[in-house]
Amino acid sequence: MLIYKILTAPQWDELRRLGQTDGAPVDVADGFVHFSTAAQLRETAARHFAGQQDLWLLSLDADALGPALRWEPSRGGALFPHLYAPLRLADIVAAEALAVDADGRHQFPEEIP
């Protein structure tokens, strides 16, 4: 199962340069890296990245992250994937720029429902 992380361009650049990151400021503050499932991704983008450009969508294989990945309740009791370890560049399956349409909505790849 793929899970997803949205990073700003500077955060993505830093991850590529260093090979790992503790995540965005909210991740560092919470003590884990926040991820979303495909079903949660659009709401996450709308809630936390509304209208933002220069974003990157990272895809990771949840099973490959091992026991450091925990599924914990968040919005409305839904289980969200949280990584209690640094996000490593080597764990990323795919990364692509996340486009924004004229109305400020993020345009996700077709394979994400």
Helices and strands as residue ranges (DSSP letters): E 2-8, H 9-18, E 20-21, H 25-30, E 33-34, H 38-48, E 55-61, G 62-68, E 69-73, G 75-77, E 79-83, E 87-88, G 89-91, E 92-100, E 106-107
